[in-house]
Amino acid sequence: MKLHPNIAHLLDPEARHAVDTAIELLDDLFLAGIAETLMADPDEPPYVELYTFLPPRYLDFYDLRLLRRWYICFLTVTERLANGWGLLRCRGEELALQAIIECAQDQLDIGIDEDDEIRTRFFRLEDDLFEDLDYLVMWQPELDGIDDPETAEGARMDMGPMHPRHWFEPFRDELPVHPLLA
């Protein structure tokens, strides 16, 4: 895939190649995960490698319906990376973009070292493409409760709902999500 020039200029050639590779790998993981889930014994959910890109605290909510909807978000984000950019429209799109960036970083062997030089390759991309990074609290168990606007902690933080049942709801009425998500 070729990144749109408005996005490609944010990354050096090695990082652009890593993003392209990440998109191909994730697409394969989505298709494999959907196939494995369709063929799985209903009493024993399959191991879906793709779930490693999602917050582990919600593992009980990851099912075929969520996986299919997240795949639509992934395809939507991939299309925007190729054809220009607009605001992310739902939490699922945020998580799809985060998976692409994380997988691309893995392609550059960042791993858990958080090498500052390599990490900065993606900082501009994250800064330009994400409106905010509040969704990252989903990976911090010590902040449990902050992800629900109905809790005292969540109300104080003024964050939108982050539970998986809300991941595919539009952030704004004027920016609808893909029709298959609505």
ABEGO torsion letter per residue (X at the ends): XBBBAAAAAABBAAAAAAAAAAAAAAAAAAAAAAAAAAABBAABBBBBAAAAABBAAAAAABBAAAAAAAAAAAAAAAAAAAAEBBBBABAAAAAAAAAAAAAAAAAAGAEAAGBAAAAAAAAAAAAAABABAAAAAAABAAABGAABAABAAAAAAGBBBABAAAAABBABAABBBBAAAX
